[in-house]
């Protein structure tokens, strides 16, 4: 019986198979690959992660290593060094011998590794708690600034007309004041009295007050570039095509404008974090930022101002922490900018 079934096709020898299409990486994947190739940015990111993790471990350090309360005065406290009990606050040996001098750094893993301040409190423990507050305020204020700036900038460029005019005048008023003058003025008024808006009450000394103040003063400096980019996008061909096809305005807003603005916003995050941290430390140093019993790196520098000649480590330690963190943020910001900039020098081989 003859097999009438069709034979299976046999590929001809020497003919290459059709290449399997490979999906090209998206812009986020390309930016991440560029950022990973920037060694300086990766080192800066590692430093920032270590700083953040160290500050998050502040309660563990205070309870298991330091064994002291970093927020309570310890004027009559003692510490055992080399088998001998020594007071935390020792009689002064300089000048007329008046007053007390806090114990210096022991440089040992334990109590008073960085010494004590003029209240007998452990500097290392206060550094970790202060860093946690500084990072919290700077990070939350950055989120607030970017949120307000994106909303205002997109609204100005998208709606135009009277909306653009009113919002621009508000930005002009904020822009007219120097940053620190405006922040100091708002801090003096709000932090001393608190804020009550209807059922919402923010008490004096709350961390939400410096967050709100710092988050507001930088809005014009971020909203203006976003407004300019939105105006440019509104004149682009893909937005004009979407409008001609009858695409709803809300879809143009969320699908065409917002995704194109997000990369610029991400580039601003590290630099804005650094600016907010410096601003918070400045306000806290002037006693119009973080209020006792809370601490920040700025308040610790203020505590060490009177000990610069006898115990300079009290002011130098938080100052170095601020400098290291801000430097890492600036280096990371440069890397993020190069990663999202199509004309960046960093290229993928």
Rosetta silent file (secondary structure, phi, psi, omega in degrees, C-alpha in Angstrom):
SEQUENCE: XXXXXXXXXXXXXXXXXXXXXXXXXXXXXXXXXXXXXXXXXXXXXXXXXXXXXXXXXXXXXXXXXXXXXXXXXXXXXXXXXXXXXXXXXXXXXXXXXXXXXXXXXXXXXXXXXXXXXXXXXXXXXXXXXXXXXXXXXXXXXXXXXXXXXXXXXXXXXXXXXXXXXXXXXXXXXXXXXXXXXXXXXXXXXXXXXXXXXXXXXXXXXXXXXXXXXXXXXXXXXXXXXXXXXXXXXXXXXXXXXXXXXXXXXXXXXXXXXXXXXXXXXXXXXXXXXXXXXXXXXXXXXXXXXXXXXXXXXXXXXXXXXXXXXXXXXXXXXXXXXXXXXXXXXXXXXXXXXXXXXXXXXXXXX
SCORE:     score description
SCORE:     0.000 S_00000001
   1 L     0.000  129.578 -175.532    0.000    0.000    0.000 S_00000001
   2 L   -82.105  132.411  177.275    1.456    3.300   -1.041 S_00000001
   3 L   -79.188  110.686 -177.852    1.872    6.009    1.640 S_00000001
   4 L   -92.235    4.441 -179.150    0.147    9.059    0.215 S_00000001
   5 L   -69.045  149.556 -179.032    0.967   11.379    3.205 S_00000001
   6 L   -73.288  138.105  177.551    2.945   14.523    2.493 S_00000001
   7 L   -71.286  149.528  176.608    6.626   14.414    3.507 S_00000001
   8 L   -69.132  139.561 -179.838    7.834   16.722    6.246 S_00000001
   9 L   -67.869  133.820  179.584    9.768   19.735    4.877 S_00000001
  10 L  -107.270  123.956 -179.812   13.510   19.374    5.281 S_00000001
  11 L   -63.161  136.191  179.260   15.493   22.638    5.603 S_00000001
  12 L   -66.781  142.213 -179.546   17.964   23.056    2.829 S_00000001
  13 L   -66.083  138.267  175.912   21.584   22.771    3.833 S_00000001
  14 L    90.235  -11.123  178.910   23.384   26.059    4.238 S_00000001
  15 L   -84.823  127.896 -177.454   20.209   28.166    4.661 S_00000001
  16 L   -78.286  144.039  176.464   20.302   30.213    7.882 S_00000001
  17 L   -70.467  152.050  178.061   17.349   30.138   10.213 S_00000001
  18 L   -65.991  131.651 -178.180   15.351   33.363   10.599 S_00000001
  19 L   -64.958  140.937  177.982   16.668   35.340   13.578 S_00000001
  20 L   -78.035  124.994 -179.098   14.453   35.385   16.624 S_00000001
  21 L   -64.668  134.962  179.909   13.402   38.971   17.350 S_00000001
  22 L  -111.679  128.875 -179.209   14.790   40.269   20.619 S_00000001
  23 L   -66.126  131.403  178.819   12.925   42.961   22.492 S_00000001
  24 L   -74.606  145.388  179.669   15.008   46.107   22.814 S_00000001
  25 L   -66.415  147.147  179.385   15.558   47.384   26.359 S_00000001
  26 L   -76.736  174.211 -178.308   13.379   50.252   27.490 S_00000001
  27 H   -63.587  -32.843  179.244   14.673   53.684   28.493 S_00000001
  28 H   -68.694  -41.111  178.282   14.641   52.780   32.194 S_00000001
  29 H   -64.776  -40.173  178.849   16.746   49.657   31.596 S_00000001
  30 H   -64.464  -42.588  179.539   19.193   51.628   29.447 S_00000001
  31 H   -63.511  -40.172  179.612   19.489   54.337   32.108 S_00000001
  32 H   -66.210  -38.075  177.904   20.105   51.733   34.821 S_00000001
  33 H   -65.907  -39.413  176.928   22.818   50.062   32.705 S_00000001
  34 H   -64.959  -41.066 -178.991   24.510   53.410   32.182 S_00000001
  35 H   -65.845  -38.177  179.446   24.320   54.177   35.886 S_00000001
  36 H   -65.403  -27.080  179.912   25.845   50.803   36.814 S_00000001
  37 H   -79.245  -12.667  178.805   28.819   51.520   34.574 S_00000001
  38 L   -87.830  101.704 -174.925   29.535   54.745   36.504 S_00000001
  39 H   -66.613  -38.654  179.762   31.765   53.523   39.335 S_00000001
  40 H   -61.799  -42.435  179.141   31.810   56.822   41.166 S_00000001
  41 H   -65.812  -37.017  178.983   28.014   56.919   41.247 S_00000001
  42 H   -68.064  -38.564  176.310   27.849   53.333   42.506 S_00000001
  43 H   -65.173  -41.790  177.700   30.321   54.089   45.301 S_00000001
  44 H   -62.567  -40.797  177.618   28.296   57.163   46.242 S_00000001
  45 H   -63.662  -39.427  177.341   25.105   55.085   46.294 S_00000001
  46 H   -64.006  -41.080  177.641   26.814   52.523   48.541 S_00000001
  47 H   -61.633  -43.846  179.832   27.913   55.281   50.927 S_00000001
  48 H   -63.852  -39.701  177.983   24.362   56.649   51.104 S_00000001
  49 H   -64.482  -41.902  178.966   22.953   53.190   51.814 S_00000001
  50 H   -64.886  -40.369  178.033   25.487   52.644   54.615 S_00000001
  51 H   -63.233  -44.867 -179.330   24.677   56.052   56.140 S_00000001
  52 H   -64.805  -43.287  179.683   20.942   55.351   56.010 S_00000001
  53 H   -65.366  -39.507  178.176   21.304   51.868   57.503 S_00000001
  54 H   -61.830  -42.462  179.919   23.558   53.175   60.286 S_00000001
  55 H   -68.859  -33.983  177.528   21.012   55.841   61.225 S_00000001
  56 H   -66.929  -24.392  179.526   18.182   53.316   61.189 S_00000001
  57 L   -88.573   14.979 -178.720   20.132   51.250   63.732 S_00000001
  58 H   -57.640  -45.587  178.566   20.232   54.173   66.209 S_00000001
  59 H   -62.222  -36.848  178.455   17.923   52.499   68.790 S_00000001
  60 H   -65.942  -41.311  179.211   19.996   49.309   68.680 S_00000001
  61 H   -65.082  -44.009 -176.988   23.227   51.242   69.193 S_00000001
  62 H   -65.763  -35.141 -175.703   21.808   53.289   72.082 S_00000001
  63 H   -88.542  -35.897 -173.164   20.423   50.250   73.927 S_00000001
  64 H  -104.495  -22.946 -178.127   23.035   47.555   73.241 S_00000001
  65 H  -108.017  -56.829 -177.828   26.304   49.449   72.623 S_00000001
  66 H   -74.823  -42.173 -179.131   26.113   52.838   74.282 S_00000001
  67 L    68.759   22.796 -179.702   23.759   51.851   77.073 S_00000001
  68 L  -130.104  162.596  174.577   22.757   55.502   77.590 S_00000001
  69 L   -93.383  111.021 -174.735   19.768   57.679   76.816 S_00000001
  70 L   -71.501   -3.815 -178.247   20.972   60.158   74.163 S_00000001
  71 L  -111.929   -3.146 -179.803   18.175   62.609   75.006 S_00000001
  72 L  -107.994  140.700  177.419   18.540   62.765   78.812 S_00000001
  73 L   -67.423  147.457 -177.642   21.159   64.823   80.631 S_00000001
  74 L  -137.882   60.061 -173.405   23.833   62.846   82.452 S_00000001
  75 L   -68.323  -30.853 -177.787   25.682   65.467   84.480 S_00000001
  76 L  -106.504   16.382 -177.731   26.687   63.083   87.286 S_00000001
  77 L   -72.976  160.953  178.418   27.325   60.030   85.142 S_00000001
  78 E  -133.738  157.487  178.158   30.477   57.921   85.253 S_00000001
  79 E  -138.371  143.422 -178.987   32.274   55.620   82.856 S_00000001
  80 E   -96.819  118.531  177.825   34.818   52.875   83.530 S_00000001
  81 E  -126.148  124.264  179.569   38.031   53.171   81.500 S_00000001
  82 L    54.349   38.861  177.315   40.989   50.840   82.068 S_00000001
  83 L    78.867    3.969 -179.779   39.427   49.654   85.297 S_00000001
  84 E  -119.285  139.903  178.492   39.003   53.152   86.707 S_00000001
  85 E   -83.923  127.310  179.336   35.779   55.094   87.142 S_00000001
  86 E  -125.338  141.408  177.847   35.859   58.519   85.530 S_00000001
  87 E   -71.355  147.584  178.188   33.138   61.181   85.553 S_00000001
  88 L   -67.410  -36.646  175.656   31.509   62.023   82.253 S_00000001
  89 E  -110.488  113.779 -177.347   31.910   65.740   83.029 S_00000001
  90 E  -101.008  151.544  176.246   35.357   66.525   84.423 S_00000001
  91 E   -59.960  140.282 -177.851   36.500   69.785   86.081 S_00000001
  92 L   -67.712  139.753  178.632   38.023   72.172   83.557 S_00000001
  93 L  -111.909    8.807 -179.121   41.824   72.393   83.512 S_00000001
  94 L  -111.289  153.753  177.288   42.108   75.385   81.191 S_00000001
  95 L    63.223 -129.179  179.894   42.013   79.078   81.991 S_00000001
  96 L   -83.627    0.640  179.336   40.723   79.760   85.492 S_00000001
  97 L    75.530   19.978 -179.689   39.614   76.159   85.904 S_00000001
  98 L   -91.324  151.752  176.960   35.951   77.117   86.001 S_00000001
  99 L    82.928 -174.223 -177.385   33.165   74.969   84.595 S_00000001
 100 E  -124.283  147.059  177.615   33.150   71.364   83.441 S_00000001
 101 E  -116.256  125.235  179.848   34.664   69.682   80.390 S_00000001
 102 E   -67.635  154.385 -179.597   32.925   66.604   78.907 S_00000001
 103 L   -63.725  143.683 -178.515   34.910   63.429   78.489 S_00000001
 104 L   -82.659 -179.877 -178.496   36.696   63.078   75.166 S_00000001
 105 L   -63.004  137.536  174.789   36.417   60.258   72.642 S_00000001
 106 L   -90.212  -18.449 -177.302   37.379   56.810   73.926 S_00000001
 107 L    54.805   30.685  177.107   37.652   55.460   70.339 S_00000001
 108 L  -121.763  150.135  178.522   36.327   52.159   71.657 S_00000001
 109 L   -72.316   94.520 -177.856   33.222   50.257   70.627 S_00000001
 110 L   169.068 -158.247 -178.251   31.058   51.149   73.569 S_00000001
 111 L   -62.805  140.234  174.855   29.818   54.105   75.597 S_00000001
 112 L    56.598   44.064  177.766   31.126   57.542   74.625 S_00000001
 113 L   -61.530  -36.659  176.474   33.059   56.320   71.610 S_00000001
 114 L  -105.456   13.892  178.837   32.993   59.908   70.303 S_00000001
 115 L    89.124 -168.953 -178.025   32.882   61.498   73.728 S_00000001
 116 E  -124.897  162.595  174.961   30.116   63.475   75.404 S_00000001
 117 L   -96.329 -171.588 -175.685   28.576   66.919   74.984 S_00000001
 118 L   -72.489   -2.581  173.634   28.130   69.578   77.664 S_00000001
 119 L  -106.855    5.762  179.483   25.055   67.734   78.970 S_00000001
 120 L    77.546   19.104 -178.422   26.861   64.414   79.365 S_00000001
 121 L   -93.913  146.944 -177.531   25.071   62.788   76.437 S_00000001
 122 E   -69.792  120.935 -177.011   26.714   60.227   74.155 S_00000001
 123 H   -68.535  -40.621 -177.559   27.696   61.961   70.909 S_00000001
 124 H   -62.819  -43.180  178.720   27.774   58.782   68.802 S_00000001
 125 H   -65.580  -41.580  178.364   24.226   57.830   69.794 S_00000001
 126 H   -66.869  -32.256  176.969   22.978   61.369   69.191 S_00000001
 127 H   -61.215  -43.723 -178.829   24.730   61.372   65.802 S_00000001
 128 H   -68.575  -43.596  177.222   22.742   58.333   64.679 S_00000001
 129 H   -65.339  -41.630  178.744   19.446   59.707   65.967 S_00000001
 130 H   -64.916  -38.721  176.900   20.213   63.127   64.493 S_00000001
 131 H   -64.618  -35.899  177.795   21.100   61.609   61.140 S_00000001
 132 H   -63.208  -42.855  177.890   17.823   59.736   61.106 S_00000001
 133 H   -67.780  -40.319  179.684   15.898   62.980   61.601 S_00000001
 134 H   -62.970  -44.603  178.994   18.018   64.850   59.048 S_00000001
 135 H   -67.300  -38.031  179.184   17.487   62.167   56.404 S_00000001
 136 H   -63.587  -46.566 -179.468   13.785   61.932   57.231 S_00000001
 137 H   -65.519  -46.508 -178.993   13.232   65.677   56.917 S_00000001
 138 H   -62.937  -43.654 -178.938   15.326   66.006   53.754 S_00000001
 139 H   -67.569  -44.898 -179.824   13.696   63.005   52.081 S_00000001
 140 H   -67.479  -40.116  177.345   10.102   63.925   52.968 S_00000001
 141 H   -63.816  -35.484  177.079   10.661   67.569   51.997 S_00000001
 142 H   -64.126  -43.752  177.611   12.069   66.401   48.647 S_00000001
 143 H   -61.768  -42.384  179.272    8.960   64.318   47.982 S_00000001
 144 H   -63.953  -44.721  179.411    6.753   67.277   48.914 S_00000001
 145 H   -60.789  -47.803 -177.181    8.717   69.679   46.701 S_00000001
 146 H   -66.430  -38.224  179.172    8.672   67.391   43.685 S_00000001
 147 H   -63.048  -49.835  179.326    4.971   66.592   44.081 S_00000001
 148 H   -63.850  -40.952 -177.616    3.954   70.250   44.263 S_00000001
 149 H   -66.746  -39.901  179.245    6.365   71.245   41.489 S_00000001
 150 H   -65.813  -44.043  179.483    5.134   68.526   39.106 S_00000001
 151 H   -62.718  -47.246 -177.643    1.485   69.435   39.712 S_00000001
 152 H   -68.273  -45.856 -178.120    2.095   73.174   39.298 S_00000001
 153 H   -63.675  -44.159  178.535    4.475   72.856   36.344 S_00000001
 154 H   -66.934  -38.897  179.220    2.247   70.458   34.403 S_00000001
 155 H   -64.161  -42.005  178.957   -0.858   72.528   35.149 S_00000001
 156 H   -62.019  -47.050 -177.450    0.812   75.709   33.907 S_00000001
 157 H   -75.086  -30.727 -175.019    1.997   74.151   30.663 S_00000001
 158 H   -83.193  -46.963 -176.321   -1.084   72.027   29.978 S_00000001
 159 H   -84.774  -40.515 -178.569   -3.929   74.413   30.773 S_00000001
 160 L    63.006 -162.125  175.308   -2.224   77.742   30.032 S_00000001
 161 H    60.035 -134.459 -176.142   -4.321   80.902   30.068 S_00000001
 162 H   -68.793  -32.126  177.572   -5.568   82.103   33.445 S_00000001
 163 H   -63.680  -46.107  177.836   -4.327   78.972   35.232 S_00000001
 164 H   -62.743  -40.709 -178.928   -0.817   79.579   33.993 S_00000001
 165 H   -65.438  -44.980 -178.101   -1.038   83.273   34.897 S_00000001
 166 H   -67.072  -48.020 -178.804   -2.264   82.744   38.471 S_00000001
 167 H   -65.212  -35.024  178.148    0.174   79.946   39.280 S_00000001
 168 H   -66.294  -36.216  178.475    3.048   81.891   37.735 S_00000001
 169 H   -67.446  -37.096  177.075    2.318   84.895   39.927 S_00000001
 170 H   -64.735  -42.746  177.166    2.391   82.671   43.015 S_00000001
 171 H   -63.963  -36.290  178.365    5.729   81.241   41.916 S_00000001
 172 H   -63.704  -39.493  178.496    7.026   84.756   41.309 S_00000001
 173 H   -62.737  -45.392  178.455    6.149   85.767   44.871 S_00000001
 174 H   -67.089  -36.124 -178.941    8.044   82.790   46.288 S_00000001
 175 H   -67.932  -28.195 -175.636   10.898   83.382   43.828 S_00000001
 176 H   -68.288  -24.204 -178.943   11.264   87.010   44.949 S_00000001
 177 L   -90.787  137.711  169.196   12.421   85.980   48.439 S_00000001
 178 L   -59.169  146.088 -172.300   15.907   84.578   49.048 S_00000001
 179 H   -57.287  -51.758 -174.297   15.600   80.930   50.051 S_00000001
 180 H   -72.094  -32.389  176.665   17.066   81.181   53.525 S_00000001
 181 H   -64.323  -43.230  178.379   15.321   84.469   54.315 S_00000001
 182 H   -66.311  -43.211 -179.469   11.959   82.927   53.420 S_00000001
 183 H   -64.826  -41.548  179.622   12.724   79.707   55.325 S_00000001
 184 H   -65.741  -41.754 -179.877   13.889   81.592   58.421 S_00000001
 185 H   -62.419  -46.173  179.176   10.831   83.870   58.353 S_00000001
 186 H   -65.960  -37.340 -178.874    8.420   80.950   58.074 S_00000001
 187 H   -66.470  -42.408 -179.070   10.285   78.986   60.747 S_00000001
 188 H   -61.783  -38.700 -176.874   10.218   81.812   63.278 S_00000001
 189 H   -78.046  -45.806 -170.300    6.457   82.226   62.853 S_00000001
 190 H   -84.430  -43.091 -174.351    5.340   78.608   62.530 S_00000001
 191 H   -68.864  -31.936 -179.558    7.715   76.596   64.717 S_00000001
 192 H   -75.144  -29.570 -174.351    7.202   78.822   67.753 S_00000001
 193 H  -112.977  -20.983 -174.253    3.383   78.775   67.550 S_00000001
 194 L    83.604  178.994 -177.561    2.410   75.713   65.555 S_00000001
 195 E  -133.307  135.467  175.465   -0.233   75.566   62.835 S_00000001
 196 E  -130.208  114.752  178.366   -3.979   74.977   63.092 S_00000001
 197 E  -123.623   96.897 -178.450   -5.984   74.544   59.878 S_00000001
 198 L    62.561 -127.180  179.150   -9.518   73.471   60.684 S_00000001
 199 L   -78.001   -9.313 -177.712   -9.406   70.040   62.340 S_00000001
 200 E   -90.404  124.885  179.746   -5.709   69.652   61.531 S_00000001
 201 E  -129.040  122.435  176.485   -3.375   70.828   64.293 S_00000001
 202 E  -110.879  116.259 -174.903    0.411   70.663   64.073 S_00000001
 203 L   -73.883  156.703  176.643    2.023   71.410   67.402 S_00000001
 204 L   -62.449  137.592 -179.035    5.064   73.620   67.839 S_00000001
 205 L    90.233   -3.673  178.861    8.280   71.632   67.558 S_00000001
 206 L   -69.988  146.459  178.571    6.786   68.971   65.278 S_00000001
 207 H   -68.175  -18.110  179.427    9.044   67.630   62.540 S_00000001
 208 H   -68.196  -25.132 -179.524    6.258   68.274   60.032 S_00000001
 209 H   -68.831  -52.109  175.242    6.858   72.018   60.284 S_00000001
 210 H   -63.214  -30.310  176.488   10.457   72.044   58.957 S_00000001
 211 H   -62.468  -47.064 -179.294    9.388   69.470   56.369 S_00000001
 212 H   -66.402  -41.209 -177.959    6.617   71.758   55.105 S_00000001
 213 H   -64.776  -48.845 -178.890    8.791   74.884   55.196 S_00000001
 214 H   -67.472  -35.917 -179.750   11.712   73.324   53.329 S_00000001
 215 H   -67.378  -27.693 -177.308    9.369   71.582   50.907 S_00000001
 216 H   -84.571  -39.346 -170.721    7.663   74.847   49.931 S_00000001
 217 H   -66.915  -23.133 -178.405   10.640   77.186   49.500 S_00000001
 218 L   -97.494    1.736 -178.123   12.206   75.104   46.690 S_00000001
 219 H   -59.981  -46.072 -178.489    9.005   74.604   44.652 S_00000001
 220 H   -60.040  -32.639 -176.137    9.619   77.537   42.221 S_00000001
 221 H   -74.573  -15.963  177.291   13.104   76.290   41.371 S_00000001
 222 H  -104.465  -34.472 -176.974   11.718   72.906   40.266 S_00000001
 223 H   -69.379  -35.181 -177.983    8.338   73.960   38.865 S_00000001
 224 H   -62.250  -49.292  177.041    9.790   76.450   36.369 S_00000001
 225 H   -61.558  -36.288  179.161   11.881   73.884   34.411 S_00000001
 226 H   -67.057  -39.034  176.731    8.945   71.442   34.417 S_00000001
 227 H   -61.414  -45.435  179.233    6.636   74.169   33.085 S_00000001
 228 H   -61.659  -41.473  178.823    9.109   74.958   30.285 S_00000001
 229 H   -67.241  -37.130  178.397    9.405   71.299   29.323 S_00000001
 230 H   -64.708  -41.876  177.047    5.607   70.896   29.370 S_00000001
 231 H   -61.357  -38.068  177.455    5.184   73.887   27.059 S_00000001
 232 H   -67.277  -40.046  179.220    7.717   72.336   24.690 S_00000001
 233 H   -67.045  -33.479  179.651    5.920   68.981   24.779 S_00000001
 234 H   -64.681  -21.803  178.031    2.591   70.633   24.037 S_00000001
 235 L   -95.359    1.523 -177.137    4.080   71.804   20.721 S_00000001
 236 L   -76.506  164.181 -174.765    5.481   68.374   19.838 S_00000001
 237 H   -71.418  -38.611 -175.485    4.152   66.252   16.988 S_00000001
 238 H   -69.695  -32.407  175.715    2.957   63.291   19.064 S_00000001
 239 H   -71.122  -40.714  177.504    0.810   65.515   21.295 S_00000001
 240 H   -63.288  -38.714  178.062   -0.614   67.284   18.245 S_00000001
 241 H   -66.313  -41.666  178.542   -1.366   63.895   16.651 S_00000001
 242 H   -63.361  -39.842  178.458   -3.067   62.634   19.820 S_00000001
 243 H   -66.631  -39.972  179.747   -5.190   65.781   19.974 S_00000001
 244 H   -67.012  -30.829  179.027   -6.142   65.485   16.288 S_00000001
 245 L   -80.533   -0.810  178.287   -7.220   61.869   16.800 S_00000001
 246 L    82.530   23.085  177.889   -9.598   62.937   19.557 S_00000001
 247 L   -66.504  134.435 -179.735   -7.643   61.484   22.481 S_00000001
 248 L   -58.873  146.452 -178.938   -9.172   62.716   25.772 S_00000001
 249 H   -58.794  -37.093 -179.261   -7.168   65.476   27.488 S_00000001
 250 H   -64.439  -32.463  178.299   -6.697   63.440   30.664 S_00000001
 251 H   -71.927  -38.622  174.742   -5.079   60.675   28.620 S_00000001
 252 H   -61.634  -39.078 -178.437   -2.730   63.136   26.945 S_00000001
 253 H   -64.256  -48.358 -173.085   -1.862   64.484   30.392 S_00000001
 254 H   -88.858  -23.865 -175.814   -1.102   61.116   32.004 S_00000001
 255 H  -102.038  -25.266 -176.233    0.145   59.125   29.008 S_00000001
 256 H  -110.966  -42.572 -175.658    2.076   61.683   26.972 S_00000001
 257 H   -85.175  -53.740 -174.426    3.165   64.548   29.231 S_00000001
 258 H   -58.597  -46.452  179.183    3.755   62.988   32.659 S_00000001
 259 H   -61.293  -28.120  179.508    6.012   60.079   31.483 S_00000001
 260 H   -81.165  -16.768  178.764    8.225   62.559   29.611 S_00000001
 261 H   -89.691  -27.623 -174.828    8.577   64.781   32.675 S_00000001
 262 H   -56.874  -44.045  178.926    9.436   61.981   35.114 S_00000001
 263 H   -57.367  -39.856  178.113   13.097   61.531   33.956 S_00000001
 264 H   -65.336  -37.251  178.795   13.832   65.210   34.619 S_00000001
 265 H   -64.613  -42.108 -179.596   12.228   64.894   38.063 S_00000001
 266 H   -64.426  -37.394  178.027   14.371   61.854   38.886 S_00000001
 267 H   -62.092  -32.153 -177.899   17.523   63.740   37.891 S_00000001
 268 H   -78.204  -16.274 -172.412   16.605   66.467   40.395 S_00000001
 269 H   -60.046  -53.816 -177.468   16.140   64.071   43.346 S_00000001
 270 H   -62.106  -41.671 -179.485   19.771   63.698   44.551 S_00000001
 271 H   -65.890  -41.275  179.783   20.597   67.406   44.205 S_00000001
 272 H   -67.166  -35.542  175.069   17.363   68.427   45.918 S_00000001
 273 H   -60.405  -45.064  179.330   18.062   65.972   48.750 S_00000001
 274 H   -62.731  -44.612  178.964   21.462   67.587   49.295 S_00000001
 275 H   -62.111  -43.384 -179.674   19.984   71.103   49.267 S_00000001
 276 H   -65.546  -35.843  178.637   17.233   70.126   51.696 S_00000001
 277 H   -67.180  -41.655  178.137   19.717   68.520   54.076 S_00000001
 278 H   -65.498  -40.843  179.366   21.898   71.642   54.122 S_00000001
 279 H   -64.351  -43.739  178.628   18.827   73.838   54.629 S_00000001
 280 H   -62.681  -42.756  179.540   17.556   71.701   57.500 S_00000001
 281 H   -64.665  -37.554  178.520   20.956   71.706   59.196 S_00000001
 282 H   -65.406  -45.525  179.038   21.184   75.477   58.829 S_00000001
 283 H   -65.192  -40.058  179.006   17.751   76.051   60.355 S_00000001
 284 H   -67.687  -35.736  176.963   18.459   73.615   63.194 S_00000001
 285 H   -63.402  -32.075  178.836   21.790   75.295   63.893 S_00000001
 286 L   -86.927    6.677  178.551   19.871   78.583   64.261 S_00000001
 287 L    67.994   22.212  177.212   17.410   76.884   66.688 S_00000001
 288 L  -124.332   23.272  176.510   14.481   77.311   64.286 S_00000001
 289 L  -116.610 -114.009  175.911   14.524   73.822   62.802 S_00000001
 290 L   -68.459  131.883 -175.963   14.405   70.606   64.793 S_00000001
 291 L  -107.191  149.329  176.232   13.445   71.380   68.377 S_00000001
 292 L   -59.071  148.104    8.167   14.465   69.592   71.598 S_00000001
 293 L   -84.289   -0.487  177.659   14.196   66.836   72.677 S_00000001
 294 L   -68.213  160.763 -178.539   14.643   65.765   69.031 S_00000001
 295 L  -135.322  154.110  171.941   18.086   66.065   67.493 S_00000001
 296 L  -144.415  174.241  179.959   19.575   66.525   64.055 S_00000001
 297 H   -63.596  -30.763  177.838   23.079   67.041   62.734 S_00000001
 298 H   -68.750  -40.747  178.758   22.484   70.791   62.803 S_00000001
 299 H   -68.479  -32.894  178.237   21.471   70.836   66.474 S_00000001
 300 H   -68.609  -37.237  174.989   24.518   68.745   67.422 S_00000001
 301 H   -62.198  -39.869  177.316   26.796   71.260   65.690 S_00000001
 302 H   -63.783  -39.141  177.883   25.125   73.975   67.723 S_00000001
 303 H   -62.646  -33.262 -177.835   25.738   71.963   70.924 S_00000001
 304 L   -90.136    2.840 -178.327   29.423   71.721   70.064 S_00000001
 305 H   -62.867  -38.627  179.864   29.850   75.387   69.214 S_00000001
 306 H   -82.722   -1.268 -178.651   30.979   76.218   72.761 S_00000001
 307 H  -115.515   20.489 -175.099   33.316   73.194   72.865 S_00000001
 308 L   -63.211  -31.793 -176.732   35.357   73.907   69.726 S_00000001
 309 L   -90.990  -26.406 -178.658   38.591   74.453   71.688 S_00000001
 310 L   -99.915  -43.027  179.708   38.194   71.714   74.312 S_00000001
 311 L  -134.898   73.091 -176.018   36.153   68.988   72.524 S_00000001
 312 L   -64.770  -18.840 -177.447   36.047   69.865   68.787 S_00000001
 313 H   -63.539  -25.162 -179.120   34.807   66.374   67.882 S_00000001
 314 H   -61.615  -39.799  179.346   31.315   67.348   69.103 S_00000001
 315 H   -91.889  -30.060 -177.080   30.919   69.792   66.203 S_00000001
 316 H   -71.453  -37.224 -176.221   33.276   68.113   63.721 S_00000001
 317 H   -61.474  -53.257  177.099   31.532   64.716   63.710 S_00000001
 318 H   -66.865  -31.668  176.986   28.108   65.932   62.476 S_00000001
 319 H   -63.036  -42.849  177.599   29.806   68.422   60.145 S_00000001
 320 H   -66.669  -35.650  178.271   31.792   65.632   58.509 S_00000001
 321 H   -64.394  -41.758  177.608   28.641   63.501   58.288 S_00000001
 322 H   -64.348  -44.891 -178.754   26.820   66.302   56.467 S_00000001
 323 H   -62.736  -42.743 -179.874   29.764   66.883   54.130 S_00000001
 324 H   -64.834  -44.055 -178.101   30.088   63.158   53.317 S_00000001
 325 H   -67.001  -43.706 -179.714   26.371   62.724   52.676 S_00000001
 326 H   -66.583  -39.498  177.346   26.063   65.854   50.529 S_00000001
 327 H   -62.250  -44.031  178.385   29.184   64.908   48.539 S_00000001
 328 H   -63.563  -38.954  178.132   27.784   61.422   47.881 S_00000001
 329 H   -65.298  -38.997  178.511   24.445   62.907   46.802 S_00000001
 330 H   -66.808  -41.775  178.406   26.168   65.284   44.380 S_00000001
 331 H   -65.745  -42.598  177.116   28.243   62.496   42.827 S_00000001
 332 H   -64.249  -37.949  177.899   25.164   60.291   42.537 S_00000001
 333 H   -61.730  -40.580  176.316   23.250   63.207   41.023 S_00000001
 334 H   -62.477  -41.070  178.863   25.905   63.609   38.326 S_00000001
 335 H   -65.652  -41.502  178.524   25.677   59.894   37.558 S_00000001
 336 H   -65.328  -39.673  178.199   21.883   59.944   37.367 S_00000001
 337 H   -62.985  -44.196  179.008   21.983   62.982   35.078 S_00000001
 338 H   -66.112  -32.930 -178.716   24.447   61.285   32.730 S_00000001
 339 H   -70.513  -35.349 -178.021   22.370   58.091   32.758 S_00000001
 340 H   -93.659   -7.530 -179.429   19.150   59.831   31.723 S_00000001
 341 L   -91.027  119.159  179.649   20.784   62.302   29.329 S_00000001
 342 L   -61.262  -23.247 -178.755   20.969   60.900   25.776 S_00000001
 343 L   -95.810   17.268 -177.338   24.029   63.071   25.119 S_00000001
 344 L   -67.270  156.651  178.660   25.883   61.739   28.173 S_00000001
 345 L   -74.435  -25.648  179.862   29.499   60.692   27.875 S_00000001
 346 L   -75.550  121.872 -177.941   28.749   57.305   29.432 S_00000001
 347 L  -126.716  152.959  177.647   27.858   54.969   26.605 S_00000001
 348 L   -91.185  129.435 -178.165   26.996   51.286   26.406 S_00000001
 349 L   -67.712    0.000    0.000   29.424   49.264   24.341 S_00000001
